Amino acid sequence: MAKIYPENIFQNDQIPLSEKQVLQFLSHLPDSYHIFHSVKWNAKAKSGESDILILNPHKGFIVLEVKGGRIMRDSAGQWV
């Protein structure tokens, strides 16, 4: 199983359920994978954070942005 960082992520009530569900799914990757939650990639800026970083030292990395909830259009035709 993949290693999840931080280890106590599933006990944190402030983490959105959608992110926990993706992390749970990713935890079944092989041992060579390392999964990081909430990685800041620009410490000097006020923004610049990825929800999930998947790292494999032999294959590279993938950065994920996780969204939960529903997708719909409002009365003005805008996606929300």
Rosetta blueprint (number, residue, H / E / L):
1 M L
2 A L
3 K E
4 I E
5 Y E
6 P L
7 E L
8 N L
9 I H
10 F H
11 Q H
12 N L
13 D L
14 Q L
15 I L
16 P L
17 L H
18 S H
19 E H
20 K H
21 Q H
22 V H
23 L H
24 Q H
25 F H
26 L H
27 S L
28 H L
29 L L
30 P L
31 D L
32 S L
33 Y L
34 H E
35 I E
36 F E
37 H E
38 S E
39 V E
40 K E
41 W L
42 N L
43 A L
44 K L
45 A L
46 K L
47 S L
48 G L
49 E E
50 S E
51 D E
52 I E
53 L E
54 I E
55 L E
56 N E
57 P L
58 H L
59 K L
60 G E
61 F E
62 I E
63 V E
64 L E
65 E L
66 V L
67 K L
68 G L
69 G L
70 R L
71 I L
72 M L
73 R E
74 D L
75 S L
76 A L
77 G L
78 Q L
79 W E
80 V L
